[in-house]
Amino acid sequence: MKYFNKAEERTFVRTKAIIGRKVQLCHPQKSIHIVNRILEAFKTGEKDVAEFWINLKNRLIHIRYFAVRNKDGEYLGTLEVTQDITEIKKIEGERRLLDWKM
C-alpha cells in the first residue's frame, strides 16, 4: 500500500515521486548513518518507532519513523511522519469530545 498526503504547507517539500524511494535518499548525507541504524533496529525487531524533534523556521517539528510490519511481525518498510507541533505545545487544560461544536 502507498500513501501520499498532499498537504498545502509541507515542512519538507516532497513530490509523489518520493513514494517507494529508499528512505536514505530522502535525507542529507550527514544523517544517513543514523537512518541506517534506525532501519536496522526496525528490521531486527529491536525497535518499532524512532522519534525526533527539531526547531525549523521558528516552528517545532516532530518527526517519527514507524516500522511497518505484516500480520506475522515481519518488517515490510518504514513510514516517516512529520508534524508541526508548535500550536499543540501551547495547549493547556482540556477540551473534551462533548465540548465540540460545529
Steps between C-alpha positions, in 0.01 A plus 500: 500500500624851423377827643590859425356798685454803275541752781484862390785600728776246533783509747726316258402540135424164339329387179319173430821379336633439852264202548695177495834678518755377752465708814877559502465698177263743670754622755824696504818295464611594854201320657483185287699293750234574765219415257675169430522425874127571538415270208720226642325526839165474319612200295630311805185579699698690764293815440170593335515879533771766485413862573674834489409866517671801351453874488458612140404853392362582847283185498536185710497197271440148633640226276411133548601187317280192537589144408231356274449130564272230363263295719789267587719788617732486200651834405358642175627857500502834674249783529635848577257754648574867562270728696522867592423491873563869572134574577445167675772590751289802604198291606399525864211356697270273307235495231283193508322329213167618637625862482522484119267729306458549126 
